[in-house]
Every structure is written in structure tokens, then in C-alpha cells.
Amino acid sequence: MKDWVAWHAAYDDPSSPLSARLRVVRAHLSAALDAAPPGPVRLLSLCAGQGRDVLGVLPAHPRGPDVSAVLVEYDPRNAALARAVAAHGARCGPAPGRGQADRAPAAPAPRAGP
């Protein structure tokens, strides 16, 4: 069985392809939130891993408080890591074009799979 926690370590290397992909995904998420009409926004992240994409954007984004997010992850260790980040209001690295956050993310703690 693959060690999905170890697999996520490549996100910590700014020169890795996964890190580059994460920057693109965060930029798309941020742009989608910028373009969303006023009011509540629902976000569903399947195979959320450690939530680095969503939890790296929502805490600092101006629309973060409007977002109701559910992150779904099958691997219990990755779900626990994402849950800890969400619970402490921490961010998973810098969000595109945003400053550091000092408020908790709008996303509830990720749920482990079945």
C-alpha cells in the first residue's frame, strides 16, 4: 500500500512538480472565489489529501467567510493532518497573491473515508 503521507512531502519542495501543480490549483481556486457571485459558496473537495489546496487559500481569501467547505479524504493520516491544520486556523503555505492569515479557515475538519 502506498504511503500517501510520504507522497505529500514533495509539496514542501518548491521546485517539485507537485508544488508547481499546487500553486496552479490554488490560483484557480482563488480566481473562482473572486468571480463567485455575492453570498454563500459551497466547496466540495474529493480526494482532499492534506487539504493543502483548499486550506492554503480559504483562511486568507476575502471570500473565505462565505465558503462552506467539505474535504473528503480516505487516508486517515492525511485526514488527521488536514483536520489539525483546519482546527488551528493555520495555512498550508502561501496562497496566491494573499498575505498571511490570522483567522481560522471556513472549512470544517476533513472527514476520513468509509
N, C-alpha and C positions, 0 to 999 in steps of 0.2 A: 504494500500500500504506500502511496506517495505521501511524503511529509509536507503537507501544504503550508505549515508554519514556516519551515525552512525555505520553501519555494518563494514566499513573500519577502525574504531577506533581500532579494535583488532590487526591490523597490527603494531600498536605502542607498543604493549606488546611483548617483545622479547620471552616470554615463551608461547605465544598463538600458536595454530596450524596454524592459518593464517600467522603469522610471519615466522614460520618454512617453510611453503609452499612457501612463497615469497623468502626466501633465496635459496631454491632449484630452483625455476623458474629463478631467477637472475643468478645463477651459470650455468644453461643450456643455457641461452641467451648469457652469456659471452663466454662460450665454443663454441657456434655456431658461434659467431663473430670471435673468434680466428681461427676457422677452415675454415672460408669462404675464397674463393679464392680472390686474389687482385682485386680491382675495386669496383664499386658501389654495395651496398647491399640494398635490399628493405625489409621493415618490415611492416607488417600489424597486428595490434592488435585489435581484435574484443572484445567487452565487456571489454573495457580497464579500466573501473573504474576510479581511480585517476591516473592511469599510473605508479604506484609505481614500477612495474617490469621493464618496458622499461626506464622510466625516472630515475630509480635508477642505471642503467648500462651505458647507452649511453654517458652521459657527461664525464665520466672518462675513458671510454674504448678507447684504441688506434685506434680502427676502427670506433669510433663514427662519425668522419667527413665523412666517406664513406657511412653512413646509411641515407637513405631516408625513414622516418617512418610516418605512418598514424595511429593514435589511434582513434578508433571509440567507443563512449560511448553514450548510450541512456539517462541516467540520467543527466539532465542539470547541477545540482550542482556538481556532480563528474567531469563532463567535464570541468566546470569552474575552479575547483581546479587544475586539471591536466594542463589546459591551463596556469594558473598562474605560476605553477612550471616550465613549459617549457619556458615561456616568460622571467622568471628571471634567467634562467640558473641554478636554484637550483637543488639539488638532493633529492630524496626521500630515505634518509638513505644510509648507506654504500653499495657499490657494492662489490661483492665477489673478494677479492684479489686486490683491486684497492685503490689508495689514493684518497684524496679529489679532486674534480674537480674545476677548476677555469675558465672553458669555458662553453659556452651555449650548451645545448643539440642539437643534429642534428634533433630531431623530431619536426615537426611543431605542432602548437597547436591542441589538440584533437578537434574533431568535435562532437557536440551533435547529437543525433539521429534524425529521421524524424520529 
